[in-house]
Amino acid sequence: MTAPSFANHDALAALGRSLQAAGYRFVTVTPATHRRVNNRPENAWAHDLRGVFGWSRPFGPSLLPAAIDVPLRAADLLVPVAADGSDAPDDSTPAGWRARIRASTIGDRLYFHSAWPTCDADAVFFGPDTYRYTCALRRVLGPHGGLRRPVRRAIDIGAGAGPAAIELALRCRDATVYATDINPAALALADVNAGLNGAHNVVPCRSDLLDGVDGGFDLVMSNPPYILDPDALTYRHGGGDHGAELSTRIVHAALDRLHPGGSLLLYTGVAIVDGADPFLAGIRDRLDADTDCWSYEELDPDIFGGQLDCPGYEQVERIAAVWLHAVKRG
């Protein structure tokens, strides 16, 4: 199955508005949990909107109301399926359909992202990391969050579907927030999602780290890929050093471009080896040299445990989700 292009912006936006009007809610889980829940016999086919757009299950021809079925078809985001739920042959009459898009919610906000399973090279990932990242961002944007200067110009590196950029834009209405990515599918979805959530000060644009946007920033934030992925999938692969290479590059790029008093906010995963954190050890000197202050905490001590069985992780004892907030020296 080929990846969807998300080219029909208006149809996808209309679908999103219909889901919002229907009160749609869905919290996306880990791929492993998703697989286990969908493998239950009673979950072979969808019976409601959450089954179609959250759990990515096949559904029968009469399940969706017209307000949702029409824009979904107009956006060309349906795959015909056979009676057993597999893709239907081209010359057959399908028993049902499967949506090529997924929708999740954080609070009242709705976000489109890639359907499960996210196997395509340009998949737009959304999951528990997204919720942790957005929650940590909200803390910093609160009255005691530690921001030193007003946010007028900000960038989210590797924004994906755009939830963090949108959250920031809605809380800092006077700011221009660049939602950057190297994945055109991510930029298309971030654009739709920004419109659905009323974040009109979000500017999706292609950029490799900060190369695609000139000038300095009051805030740089990122939730980059951090897994050492043998398939080098864009949304998973963080490069060398057990996947920490990209996160390290982001720290250096951000500190090069932040205004004095500006903040770097980084949510990432780090491989802990023999009780030590090599990622933190590798960036500590730069943080000490170029920031007034910085904080670093483990938000979750043990994530993606299944990754430890993969090549390259033989010496890793756990992967921790961490949050870095660094303030550029004034």
ChimeraX attribute file (.defattr): number of C-alpha atoms within 10 A of each C-alpha:
attribute: neighborCount
match mode: 1-to-1
recipient: residues
	/A:1	8
	/A:2	6
	/A:3	17
	/A:4	18
	/A:5	14
	/A:6	20
	/A:7	13
	/A:8	15
	/A:9	14
	/A:10	13
	/A:11	19
	/A:12	26
	/A:13	21
	/A:14	20
	/A:15	22
	/A:16	25
	/A:17	17
	/A:18	18
	/A:19	18
	/A:20	17
	/A:21	10
	/A:22	12
	/A:23	9
	/A:24	18
	/A:25	20
	/A:26	19
	/A:27	16
	/A:28	20
	/A:29	16
	/A:30	12
	/A:31	14
	/A:32	10
	/A:33	11
	/A:34	16
	/A:35	14
	/A:36	9
	/A:37	14
	/A:38	17
	/A:39	11
	/A:40	9
	/A:41	8
	/A:42	10
	/A:43	14
	/A:44	16
	/A:45	22
	/A:46	21
	/A:47	16
	/A:48	13
	/A:49	22
	/A:50	18
	/A:51	18
	/A:52	25
	/A:53	26
	/A:54	26
	/A:55	27
	/A:56	24
	/A:57	23
	/A:58	29
	/A:59	24
	/A:60	17
	/A:61	11
	/A:62	9
	/A:63	14
	/A:64	16
	/A:65	10
	/A:66	11
	/A:67	15
	/A:68	18
	/A:69	16
	/A:70	14
	/A:71	20
	/A:72	22
	/A:73	15
	/A:74	15
	/A:75	22
	/A:76	17
	/A:77	19
	/A:78	18
	/A:79	17
	/A:80	20
	/A:81	22
	/A:82	16
	/A:83	15
	/A:84	12
	/A:85	18
	/A:86	15
	/A:87	18
	/A:88	18
	/A:89	11
	/A:90	9
	/A:91	6
	/A:92	10
	/A:93	12
	/A:94	18
	/A:95	18
	/A:96	23
	/A:97	24
	/A:98	23
	/A:99	23
	/A:100	23
	/A:101	23
	/A:102	21
	/A:103	25
	/A:104	22
	/A:105	18
	/A:106	17
	/A:107	9
	/A:108	10
	/A:109	17
	/A:110	21
	/A:111	23
	/A:112	27
	/A:113	25
	/A:114	25
	/A:115	26
	/A:116	20
	/A:117	13
	/A:118	17
	/A:119	12
	/A:120	16
	/A:121	14
	/A:122	19
	/A:123	23
	/A:124	26
	/A:125	21
	/A:126	26
	/A:127	14
	/A:128	13
	/A:129	18
	/A:130	20
	/A:131	17
	/A:132	18
	/A:133	23
	/A:134	19
	/A:135	14
	/A:136	19
	/A:137	22
	/A:138	15
	/A:139	12
	/A:140	15
	/A:141	16
	/A:142	11
	/A:143	8
	/A:144	8
	/A:145	13
	/A:146	14
	/A:147	20
	/A:148	15
	/A:149	14
	/A:150	13
	/A:151	22
	/A:152	15
	/A:153	18
	/A:154	25
	/A:155	28
	/A:156	28
	/A:157	25
	/A:158	25
	/A:159	27
	/A:160	31
	/A:161	29
	/A:162	31
	/A:163	27
	/A:164	25
	/A:165	31
	/A:166	31
	/A:167	22
	/A:168	24
	/A:169	25
	/A:170	19
	/A:171	14
	/A:172	19
	/A:173	15
	/A:174	13
	/A:175	18
	/A:176	20
	/A:177	30
	/A:178	25
	/A:179	31
	/A:180	30
	/A:181	25
	/A:182	19
	/A:183	21
	/A:184	18
	/A:185	22
	/A:186	30
	/A:187	25
	/A:188	20
	/A:189	26
	/A:190	30
	/A:191	23
	/A:192	25
	/A:193	25
	/A:194	27
	/A:195	16
	/A:196	21
	/A:197	19
	/A:198	13
	/A:199	21
	/A:200	16
	/A:201	20
	/A:202	28
	/A:203	20
	/A:204	27
	/A:205	21
	/A:206	21
	/A:207	17
	/A:208	14
	/A:209	21
	/A:210	21
	/A:211	9
	/A:212	12
	/A:213	14
	/A:214	8
	/A:215	9
	/A:216	19
	/A:217	23
	/A:218	24
	/A:219	27
	/A:220	27
	/A:221	26
	/A:222	25
	/A:223	24
	/A:224	26
	/A:225	24
	/A:226	26
	/A:227	27
	/A:228	24
	/A:229	21
	/A:230	12
	/A:231	9
	/A:232	13
	/A:233	18
	/A:234	19
	/A:235	23
	/A:236	19
	/A:237	21
	/A:238	24
	/A:239	18
	/A:240	14
	/A:241	17
	/A:242	23
	/A:243	24
	/A:244	25
	/A:245	18
	/A:246	19
	/A:247	24
	/A:248	16
	/A:249	12
	/A:250	21
	/A:251	21
	/A:252	14
	/A:253	15
	/A:254	26
	/A:255	24
	/A:256	14
	/A:257	18
	/A:258	21
	/A:259	20
	/A:260	19
	/A:261	20
	/A:262	27
	/A:263	31
	/A:264	25
	/A:265	24
	/A:266	25
	/A:267	28
	/A:268	26
	/A:269	31
	/A:270	27
	/A:271	28
	/A:272	20
	/A:273	16
	/A:274	10
	/A:275	10
	/A:276	12
	/A:277	14
	/A:278	15
	/A:279	19
	/A:280	16
	/A:281	9
	/A:282	12
	/A:283	15
	/A:284	11
	/A:285	10
	/A:286	12
	/A:287	21
	/A:288	13
	/A:289	11
	/A:290	17
	/A:291	19
	/A:292	14
	/A:293	15
	/A:294	15
	/A:295	11
	/A:296	13
	/A:297	13
	/A:298	15
	/A:299	16
	/A:300	13
	/A:301	14
	/A:302	16
	/A:303	16
	/A:304	14
	/A:305	11
	/A:306	10
	/A:307	17
	/A:308	16
	/A:309	10
	/A:310	11
	/A:311	10
	/A:312	16
	/A:313	17
	/A:314	11
	/A:315	11
	/A:316	18
	/A:317	16
	/A:318	21
	/A:319	26
	/A:320	21
	/A:321	21
	/A:322	19
	/A:323	22
	/A:324	19
	/A:325	21
	/A:326	27
	/A:327	27
	/A:328	26
	/A:329	18
	/A:330	11
